[in-house]
Amino acid sequence: MPTILLISDDVTFRDALRQSIGHQGAGVLAVPNTREILSQPGARQVSGYDLIVAEVLSGDHDGLSRLVLFRNLHPNTPFIAVTREGLSAGLAYGGAAARALRAWLVPITSDSLIELTNTTARALNGESPAIPAVHAR
């Protein structure tokens, strides 16, 4: 069973995300912020995750610093950066961060989490996010 780390500081949003990605038979560790993970012993911080799903904008870290931190701790683990539809700044900022770090970017609407569910399945099946032509070598 895959293990997914889910980070979002909004409990209602976090619970909705956990339900969406947990239906695929994955174990989901949902935490409100990166401090919860970083306070764990070193081995727990860097092992055991098959996928990391992080909300791009939150109260404890902005999306880029969170993704940089967790990309360094988990260089081979797939990432999904999640943005809420109503936060246009999050989408623009998240897009730049996701491209730079080769993470999936999934904008979510309040009434549909299907894109997250589909992207989670793709990431756990070994697919990689598309790299825009601008960044390809």
C-alpha positions as protocol buffer text, in pm:
chain_id: "A"
residue {
  index: 1
  type: MET
  ca { x: 0 y: 0 z: 0 }
}
residue {
  index: 2
  type: PRO
  ca { x: 151 y: 337 z: -99 }
}
residue {
  index: 3
  type: THR
  ca { x: 208 y: 604 z: 164 }
}
residue {
  index: 4
  type: ILE
  ca { x: 123 y: 965 z: 85 }
}
residue {
  index: 5
  type: LEU
  ca { x: 232 y: 1269 z: 285 }
}
residue {
  index: 6
  type: LEU
  ca { x: -32 y: 1543 z: 266 }
}
residue {
  index: 7
  type: ILE
  ca { x: 41 y: 1897 z: 388 }
}
residue {
  index: 8
  type: SER
  ca { x: -226 y: 2166 z: 419 }
}
residue {
  index: 9
  type: ASP
  ca { x: -291 y: 2409 z: 702 }
}
residue {
  index: 10
  type: ASP
  ca { x: -668 y: 2427 z: 640 }
}
residue {
  index: 11
  type: VAL
  ca { x: -830 y: 2136 z: 827 }
}
residue {
  index: 12
  type: THR
  ca { x: -1144 y: 2125 z: 611 }
}
residue {
  index: 13
  type: PHE
  ca { x: -942 y: 2137 z: 289 }
}
residue {
  index: 14
  type: ARG
  ca { x: -691 y: 1883 z: 425 }
}
residue {
  index: 15
  type: ASP
  ca { x: -971 y: 1642 z: 519 }
}
residue {
  index: 16
  type: ALA
  ca { x: -1130 y: 1675 z: 173 }
}
residue {
  index: 17
  type: LEU
  ca { x: -792 y: 1606 z: 9 }
}
residue {
  index: 18
  type: ARG
  ca { x: -727 y: 1311 z: 241 }
}
residue {
  index: 19
  type: GLN
  ca { x: -1064 y: 1158 z: 151 }
}
residue {
  index: 20
  type: SER
  ca { x: -1003 y: 1210 z: -220 }
}
residue {
  index: 21
  type: ILE
  ca { x: -661 y: 1047 z: -234 }
}
residue {
  index: 22
  type: GLY
  ca { x: -728 y: 791 z: 40 }
}
residue {
  index: 23
  type: HIS
  ca { x: -1000 y: 621 z: -164 }
}
residue {
  index: 24
  type: GLN
  ca { x: -733 y: 466 z: -385 }
}
residue {
  index: 25
  type: GLY
  ca { x: -616 y: 235 z: -108 }
}
residue {
  index: 26
  type: ALA
  ca { x: -324 y: 457 z: -7 }
}
residue {
  index: 27
  type: GLY
  ca { x: -219 y: 534 z: 347 }
}
residue {
  index: 28
  type: VAL
  ca { x: -234 y: 912 z: 393 }
}
residue {
  index: 29
  type: LEU
  ca { x: -41 y: 1096 z: 663 }
}
residue {
  index: 30
  type: ALA
  ca { x: -207 y: 1439 z: 677 }
}
residue {
  index: 31
  type: VAL
  ca { x: -30 y: 1717 z: 865 }
}
residue {
  index: 32
  type: PRO
  ca { x: -109 y: 2089 z: 899 }
}
residue {
  index: 33
  type: ASN
  ca { x: 241 y: 2215 z: 826 }
}
residue {
  index: 34
  type: THR
  ca { x: 599 y: 2122 z: 754 }
}
residue {
  index: 35
  type: ARG
  ca { x: 695 y: 2167 z: 1121 }
}
residue {
  index: 36
  type: GLU
  ca { x: 500 y: 1848 z: 1199 }
}
residue {
  index: 37
  type: ILE
  ca { x: 729 y: 1649 z: 970 }
}
residue {
  index: 38
  type: LEU
  ca { x: 1052 y: 1832 z: 1049 }
}
residue {
  index: 39
  type: SER
  ca { x: 1004 y: 1771 z: 1423 }
}
residue {
  index: 40
  type: GLN
  ca { x: 1010 y: 1393 z: 1357 }
}
residue {
  index: 41
  type: PRO
  ca { x: 1337 y: 1201 z: 1392 }
}
residue {
  index: 42
  type: GLY
  ca { x: 1555 y: 1227 z: 1081 }
}
residue {
  index: 43
  type: ALA
  ca { x: 1465 y: 885 z: 941 }
}
residue {
  index: 44
  type: ARG
  ca { x: 1090 y: 964 z: 954 }
}
residue {
  index: 45
  type: GLN
  ca { x: 1147 y: 1293 z: 770 }
}
residue {
  index: 46
  type: VAL
  ca { x: 1305 y: 1136 z: 466 }
}
residue {
  index: 47
  type: SER
  ca { x: 1176 y: 783 z: 424 }
}
residue {
  index: 48
  type: GLY
  ca { x: 862 y: 595 z: 354 }
}
residue {
  index: 49
  type: TYR
  ca { x: 670 y: 833 z: 128 }
}
residue {
  index: 50
  type: ASP
  ca { x: 563 y: 725 z: -217 }
}
residue {
  index: 51
  type: LEU
  ca { x: 409 y: 1065 z: -294 }
}
residue {
  index: 52
  type: ILE
  ca { x: 401 y: 1410 z: -135 }
}
residue {
  index: 53
  type: VAL
  ca { x: 97 y: 1634 z: -185 }
}
residue {
  index: 54
  type: ALA
  ca { x: 144 y: 1990 z: -60 }
}
residue {
  index: 55
  type: GLU
  ca { x: -79 y: 2294 z: -77 }
}
residue {
  index: 56
  type: VAL
  ca { x: 124 y: 2565 z: -251 }
}
residue {
  index: 57
  type: LEU
  ca { x: 34 y: 2858 z: -27 }
}
residue {
  index: 58
  type: SER
  ca { x: -7 y: 2818 z: 348 }
}
residue {
  index: 59
  type: GLY
  ca { x: 65 y: 2994 z: 673 }
}
residue {
  index: 60
  type: ASP
  ca { x: 393 y: 2824 z: 762 }
}
residue {
  index: 61
  type: HIS
  ca { x: 580 y: 2811 z: 429 }
}
residue {
  index: 62
  type: ASP
  ca { x: 518 y: 2940 z: 83 }
}
residue {
  index: 63
  type: GLY
  ca { x: 491 y: 2678 z: -188 }
}
residue {
  index: 64
  type: LEU
  ca { x: 841 y: 2718 z: -329 }
}
residue {
  index: 65
  type: SER
  ca { x: 1028 y: 2690 z: 0 }
}
residue {
  index: 66
  type: ARG
  ca { x: 818 y: 2387 z: 99 }
}
residue {
  index: 67
  type: LEU
  ca { x: 883 y: 2215 z: -230 }
}
residue {
  index: 68
  type: VAL
  ca { x: 1254 y: 2296 z: -222 }
}
residue {
  index: 69
  type: LEU
  ca { x: 1277 y: 2163 z: 133 }
}
residue {
  index: 70
  type: PHE
  ca { x: 1094 y: 1841 z: 56 }
}
residue {
  index: 71
  type: ARG
  ca { x: 1263 y: 1793 z: -282 }
}
residue {
  index: 72
  type: ASN
  ca { x: 1596 y: 1802 z: -97 }
}
residue {
  index: 73
  type: LEU
  ca { x: 1471 y: 1554 z: 164 }
}
residue {
  index: 74
  type: HIS
  ca { x: 1298 y: 1336 z: -95 }
}
residue {
  index: 75
  type: PRO
  ca { x: 1486 y: 1376 z: -425 }
}
residue {
  index: 76
  type: ASN
  ca { x: 1317 y: 1078 z: -594 }
}
residue {
  index: 77
  type: THR
  ca { x: 965 y: 1110 z: -452 }
}
residue {
  index: 78
  type: PRO
  ca { x: 693 y: 1245 z: -680 }
}
residue {
  index: 79
  type: PHE
  ca { x: 532 y: 1572 z: -573 }
}
residue {
  index: 80
  type: ILE
  ca { x: 192 y: 1720 z: -635 }
}
residue {
  index: 81
  type: ALA
  ca { x: 155 y: 2092 z: -568 }
}
residue {
  index: 82
  type: VAL
  ca { x: -209 y: 2176 z: -499 }
}
residue {
  index: 83
  type: THR
  ca { x: -368 y: 2518 z: -550 }
}
residue {
  index: 84
  type: ARG
  ca { x: -722 y: 2632 z: -481 }
}
residue {
  index: 85
  type: GLU
  ca { x: -914 y: 2767 z: -777 }
}
residue {
  index: 86
  type: GLY
  ca { x: -994 y: 3100 z: -610 }
}
residue {
  index: 87
  type: LEU
  ca { x: -630 y: 3183 z: -536 }
}
residue {
  index: 88
  type: SER
  ca { x: -489 y: 3315 z: -864 }
}
residue {
  index: 89
  type: ALA
  ca { x: -161 y: 3412 z: -696 }
}
residue {
  index: 90
  type: GLY
  ca { x: -125 y: 3052 z: -581 }
}
residue {
  index: 91
  type: LEU
  ca { x: -176 y: 2920 z: -932 }
}
residue {
  index: 92
  type: ALA
  ca { x: 83 y: 3152 z: -1088 }
}
residue {
  index: 93
  type: TYR
  ca { x: 335 y: 3100 z: -809 }
}
residue {
  index: 94
  type: GLY
  ca { x: 265 y: 2728 z: -789 }
}
residue {
  index: 95
  type: GLY
  ca { x: 309 y: 2686 z: -1163 }
}
residue {
  index: 96
  type: ALA
  ca { x: 655 y: 2837 z: -1152 }
}
residue {
  index: 97
  type: ALA
  ca { x: 756 y: 2627 z: -852 }
}
residue {
  index: 98
  type: ALA
  ca { x: 612 y: 2307 z: -997 }
}
residue {
  index: 99
  type: ARG
  ca { x: 793 y: 2353 z: -1329 }
}
residue {
  index: 100
  type: ALA
  ca { x: 1124 y: 2434 z: -1161 }
}
residue {
  index: 101
  type: LEU
  ca { x: 1104 y: 2130 z: -936 }
}
residue {
  index: 102
  type: ARG
  ca { x: 936 y: 1891 z: -1181 }
}
residue {
  index: 103
  type: ALA
  ca { x: 629 y: 1859 z: -961 }
}
residue {
  index: 104
  type: TRP
  ca { x: 271 y: 1804 z: -1072 }
}
residue {
  index: 105
  type: LEU
  ca { x: 51 y: 2115 z: -1037 }
}
residue {
  index: 106
  type: VAL
  ca { x: -316 y: 2051 z: -966 }
}
residue {
  index: 107
  type: PRO
  ca { x: -562 y: 2339 z: -936 }
}
residue {
  index: 108
  type: ILE
  ca { x: -862 y: 2227 z: -732 }
}
residue {
  index: 109
  type: THR
  ca { x: -1215 y: 2361 z: -735 }
}
residue {
  index: 110
  type: SER
  ca { x: -1429 y: 2358 z: -424 }
}
residue {
  index: 111
  type: ASP
  ca { x: -1671 y: 2109 z: -579 }
}
residue {
  index: 112
  type: SER
  ca { x: -1431 y: 1876 z: -763 }
}
residue {
  index: 113
  type: LEU
  ca { x: -1122 y: 1688 z: -655 }
}
residue {
  index: 114
  type: ILE
  ca { x: -1123 y: 1452 z: -954 }
}
residue {
  index: 115
  type: GLU
  ca { x: -809 y: 1606 z: -1105 }
}
residue {
  index: 116
  type: LEU
  ca { x: -618 y: 1540 z: -782 }
}
residue {
  index: 117
  type: THR
  ca { x: -744 y: 1182 z: -771 }
}
residue {
  index: 118
  type: ASN
  ca { x: -639 y: 1125 z: -1132 }
}
residue {
  index: 119
  type: THR
  ca { x: -297 y: 1289 z: -1086 }
}
residue {
  index: 120
  type: THR
  ca { x: -234 y: 1089 z: -768 }
}
residue {
  index: 121
  type: ALA
  ca { x: -298 y: 767 z: -958 }
}
residue {
  index: 122
  type: ARG
  ca { x: -69 y: 875 z: -1241 }
}
residue {
  index: 123
  type: ALA
  ca { x: 212 y: 973 z: -1001 }
}
residue {
  index: 124
  type: LEU
  ca { x: 184 y: 648 z: -804 }
}
residue {
  index: 125
  type: ASN
  ca { x: 195 y: 456 z: -1134 }
}
residue {
  index: 126
  type: GLY
  ca { x: 536 y: 605 z: -1211 }
}
residue {
  index: 127
  type: GLU
  ca { x: 438 y: 875 z: -1459 }
}
residue {
  index: 128
  type: SER
  ca { x: 628 y: 1203 z: -1451 }
}
residue {
  index: 129
  type: PRO
  ca { x: 487 y: 1552 z: -1486 }
}
residue {
  index: 130
  type: ALA
  ca { x: 520 y: 1701 z: -1832 }
}
residue {
  index: 131
  type: ILE
  ca { x: 815 y: 1934 z: -1876 }
}
residue {
  index: 132
  type: PRO
  ca { x: 723 y: 2242 z: -2081 }
}
residue {
  index: 133
  type: ALA
  ca { x: 929 y: 2285 z: -2399 }
}
residue {
  index: 134
  type: VAL
  ca { x: 1085 y: 2597 z: -2251 }
}
residue {
  index: 135
  type: HIS
  ca { x: 1258 y: 2382 z: -1988 }
}
residue {
  index: 136
  type: ALA
  ca { x: 1345 y: 2082 z: -2204 }
}
residue {
  index: 137
  type: ARG
  ca { x: 1703 y: 2040 z: -2319 }
}
